[in-house]
Amino acid sequence: MADRMKNDALAEGIALYKKADYAASLAFFLSLPDDTGLENDELAYYIGLCYTKLERYEDALLYLEQVVTAGQDVARVLQCRFVLAIIYTLSGRDKLADFELQKLVEANYQPAAVYAALAYNAWLQHDTELSISYYKRALKIDPDNPTALNGMGYVLASENRDLRTALSYCKRALDKSPRSAACLDSVGWVYYKLGLHRDAQRYLNQARELMPDNAEIQEHIRLAQVG
């Protein structure tokens, strides 16, 4: 009976979240009275996810860390660790990201996605060989993982290594995620590295349409135009 009451109390906010109305979902969860019977970490879970979707990462950290610290729901703890790792990576907190990702490796949680995240973090730290090694591990687990395919291709292209293979990786990723600005950018980047600037601009312009304010895409377009 108590669990049903809790579910009823959360139902409207969860429905809004599933509809991708994250602002309304967040407002709902924040407005819940203290006497709903919900555990603090249960409410923190949903609030943290809403803040993440709204890209209010510092606010998200406060709530997601509560879930991990409480440790009551193992599945949610693992999910929140992964989200924390992504936020830490985006905000340049590499050691914290590595810590969370290594915890997920130990738990064998979504190993392909976790190794791809470790690879990206290694790339940000300018450790190319470690990055490639992690991408290889991700693709060994899931050969069709679009994040790992795209990441591997982008790293190889950026290092001017085996560009034809890099293009194959990136095109496979784009086949899996045709509306991904990151994948479109990577294909364009490889074409640029191959000296095929017209093809590069075609894909890079599509990426810019999806993410017009992305500085990296804009820089790639500038380079392709200069030739």
Disulfide bonds with the S-S distance in Angstrom:
none
